[in-house]
């Protein structure tokens, strides 16, 4: 696997490296906030959204996902287009996404692909993970909307958001990613650098298919494995995450997700790879997950609706996977088998139950946990208002078990 790094949250962590929402109510301890920045792009370098700064109502299923019945669909050419022609076709079906983490006072910006005329948008989970509010600007009409997270699959880095009171949006022309071939020309479009406005354009070719990578956050050392990706040498940048990778005919064949620009990675050969290595989730896979989300299908990986909030920050001394909803947590292991707590949010369910920093969570919902990934999977099917048992060992070695009621957490 190639090793990749997160550039979504410069100075923070992938999907919430510092008190960032994104797991079911847990996350890393706060770091000193960065100075306010306007529209810096976030991405997994992996690609992404930007670190910028603000609350939102979550959840809510949407109507039927009909990708062809929209009032306007981006045109698809029968002949190969120039990059400028591709941009004029694709741009109206893209959105700029600005996610605010109110717990840390930071913002991040990425991209989304419009699926329905009423405002259903496909994006990366890491673009909205940890957001307490989401603002979306539609490139097609120039209007800005508030958005809520319909659902997400953090393990596949796919999320669906819904724009409030949107109508008449131009929808994307979706291609068939199974037809992608090594050597074919592709163009990546998105909110590079989080600058907003006219989407950036990066041209290249497909360099490999069915690729697996490990996306790693420099700050926290959090690792996430993504598989089945399209590799391209298009110069995808932070902020492009959630944007369109399109073929020569203006059809979306992938969702920009990860890039190695400005970083060096260890490839499968063990040698450092070059700076122009980027990855996209095949659109067929992304749409399959989006369809499950729209249908309200909860699985061990897919979370629907509002995120449950536990309210603990987990020790980041060892690697783990990203979280799902709530504070995203990336846990370490203490001397007790379990996940060590670095900090507890005042007034949170965890605090009210008596958990404190230095305690070690050993089980959630009857499931033993030894990493933040375990915590995430234990919580992914829960929602605000649900009761769940939690077991922990305090700093003095005493064991405790109680049942608490989960609260409402960040967007994803």
ChimeraX attribute file (.defattr): number of C-alpha atoms within 10 A of each C-alpha:
attribute: neighborCount
match mode: 1-to-1
recipient: residues
	/A:1	17
	/A:2	20
	/A:3	23
	/A:4	29
	/A:5	29
	/A:6	34
	/A:7	34
	/A:8	38
	/A:9	33
	/A:10	23
	/A:11	18
	/A:12	27
	/A:13	26
	/A:14	37
	/A:15	38
	/A:16	32
	/A:17	33
	/A:18	31
	/A:19	30
	/A:20	38
	/A:21	37
	/A:22	36
	/A:23	37
	/A:24	38
	/A:25	35
	/A:26	35
	/A:27	37
	/A:28	28
	/A:29	21
	/A:30	16
	/A:31	12
	/A:32	9
	/A:33	12
	/A:34	15
	/A:35	11
	/A:36	12
	/A:37	13
	/A:38	17
	/A:39	25
	/A:40	28
	/A:41	35
	/A:42	41
	/A:43	40
	/A:44	34
	/A:45	31
	/A:46	35
	/A:47	36
	/A:48	40
	/A:49	42
	/A:50	36
	/A:51	34
	/A:52	26
	/A:53	24
	/A:54	19
	/A:55	16
	/A:56	20
	/A:57	17
	/A:58	24
	/A:59	20
	/A:60	16
	/A:61	17
	/A:62	16
	/A:63	10
	/A:64	11
	/A:65	17
	/A:66	11
	/A:67	16
	/A:68	15
	/A:69	11
	/A:70	18
	/A:71	13
	/A:72	16
	/A:73	23
	/A:74	19
	/A:75	16
	/A:76	20
	/A:77	14
	/A:78	9
	/A:79	9
	/A:80	14
	/A:81	16
	/A:82	13
	/A:83	17
	/A:84	10
	/A:85	14
	/A:86	25
	/A:87	20
	/A:88	15
	/A:89	21
	/A:90	29
	/A:91	25
	/A:92	24
	/A:93	28
	/A:94	30
	/A:95	33
	/A:96	31
	/A:97	35
	/A:98	33
	/A:99	32
	/A:100	30
	/A:101	28
	/A:102	20
	/A:103	20
	/A:104	21
	/A:105	16
	/A:106	24
	/A:107	28
	/A:108	33
	/A:109	38
	/A:110	39
	/A:111	40
	/A:112	31
	/A:113	30
	/A:114	31
	/A:115	27
	/A:116	29
	/A:117	24
	/A:118	22
	/A:119	25
	/A:120	29
	/A:121	29
	/A:122	27
	/A:123	29
	/A:124	33
	/A:125	28
	/A:126	34
	/A:127	39
	/A:128	37
	/A:129	33
	/A:130	38
	/A:131	35
	/A:132	27
	/A:133	24
	/A:134	28
	/A:135	20
	/A:136	26
	/A:137	21
	/A:138	26
	/A:139	22
	/A:140	18
	/A:141	13
	/A:142	12
	/A:143	11
	/A:144	17
	/A:145	18
	/A:146	19
	/A:147	27
	/A:148	28
	/A:149	32
	/A:150	27
	/A:151	33
	/A:152	34
	/A:153	27
	/A:154	27
	/A:155	20
	/A:156	20
	/A:157	23
	/A:158	27
	/A:159	30
	/A:160	29
	/A:161	32
	/A:162	26
	/A:163	23
	/A:164	16
	/A:165	10
	/A:166	18
	/A:167	13
	/A:168	14
	/A:169	24
	/A:170	26
	/A:171	30
	/A:172	30
	/A:173	23
	/A:174	23
	/A:175	20
	/A:176	14
	/A:177	19
	/A:178	12
	/A:179	7
	/A:180	19
	/A:181	14
	/A:182	13
	/A:183	12
	/A:184	13
	/A:185	19
	/A:186	28
	/A:187	28
	/A:188	32
	/A:189	30
	/A:190	37
	/A:191	35
	/A:192	34
	/A:193	26
	/A:194	31
	/A:195	19
	/A:196	24
	/A:197	14
	/A:198	18
	/A:199	24
	/A:200	20
	/A:201	21
	/A:202	18
	/A:203	17
	/A:204	17
	/A:205	17
	/A:206	21
	/A:207	18
	/A:208	16
	/A:209	18
	/A:210	11
	/A:211	16
	/A:212	18
	/A:213	21
	/A:214	19
	/A:215	26
	/A:216	25
	/A:217	28
	/A:218	19
	/A:219	17
	/A:220	23
	/A:221	21
	/A:222	26
	/A:223	23
	/A:224	23
	/A:225	18
	/A:226	19
	/A:227	14
	/A:228	16
	/A:229	24
	/A:230	28
	/A:231	23
	/A:232	29
	/A:233	24
	/A:234	25
	/A:235	20
	/A:236	39
	/A:237	35
	/A:238	35
	/A:239	39
	/A:240	41
	/A:241	40
	/A:242	39
	/A:243	36
	/A:244	33
	/A:245	32
	/A:246	27
	/A:247	24
	/A:248	20
	/A:249	21
	/A:250	31
	/A:251	25
	/A:252	27
	/A:253	27
	/A:254	30
	/A:255	33
	/A:256	38
	/A:257	36
	/A:258	33
	/A:259	34
	/A:260	30
	/A:261	24
	/A:262	11
	/A:263	17
	/A:264	17
	/A:265	20
	/A:266	15
	/A:267	15
	/A:268	13
	/A:269	9
	/A:270	11
	/A:271	11
	/A:272	14
	/A:273	17
	/A:274	15
	/A:275	15
	/A:276	17
	/A:277	24
	/A:278	28
	/A:279	34
	/A:280	29
	/A:281	30
	/A:282	24
	/A:283	25
	/A:284	18
	/A:285	18
	/A:286	23
	/A:287	18
	/A:288	11
	/A:289	22
	/A:290	28
	/A:291	16
	/A:292	17
	/A:293	25
	/A:294	21
	/A:295	15
	/A:296	18
	/A:297	14
	/A:298	18
	/A:299	13
	/A:300	13
	/A:301	15
	/A:302	24
	/A:303	30
	/A:304	30
	/A:305	23
	/A:306	26
	/A:307	34
	/A:308	32
	/A:309	30
	/A:310	28
	/A:311	32
	/A:312	31
	/A:313	28
	/A:314	31
	/A:315	27
	/A:316	27
	/A:317	15
	/A:318	17
	/A:319	21
	/A:320	22
	/A:321	24
	/A:322	29
	/A:323	34
	/A:324	38
	/A:325	42
	/A:326	38
	/A:327	39
	/A:328	39
	/A:329	41
	/A:330	35
	/A:331	33
	/A:332	21
	/A:333	22
	/A:334	18
	/A:335	8
	/A:336	17
	/A:337	16
	/A:338	25
	/A:339	33
	/A:340	31
	/A:341	29
	/A:342	21
	/A:343	23
	/A:344	26
	/A:345	22
	/A:346	12
	/A:347	10
	/A:348	20
	/A:349	22
	/A:350	23
	/A:351	17
	/A:352	15
	/A:353	15
	/A:354	12
	/A:355	25
	/A:356	19
	/A:357	18
	/A:358	19
	/A:359	26
	/A:360	30
	/A:361	30
	/A:362	24
	/A:363	22
	/A:364	22
	/A:365	16
	/A:366	12
	/A:367	15
	/A:368	18
	/A:369	23
	/A:370	22
	/A:371	26
	/A:372	33
	/A:373	24
	/A:374	21
	/A:375	31
	/A:376	29
	/A:377	21
	/A:378	21
	/A:379	27
	/A:380	26
	/A:381	19
	/A:382	23
	/A:383	23
	/A:384	18
	/A:385	13
	/A:386	12
	/A:387	14
	/A:388	17
	/A:389	14
	/A:390	21
	/A:391	22
	/A:392	23
	/A:393	22
	/A:394	20
	/A:395	14
	/A:396	8
	/A:397	11
	/A:398	9
	/A:399	14
	/A:400	14
	/A:401	15
	/A:402	12
	/A:403	14
	/A:404	17
	/A:405	19
	/A:406	25
	/A:407	22
	/A:408	22
	/A:409	31
	/A:410	33
	/A:411	37
	/A:412	41
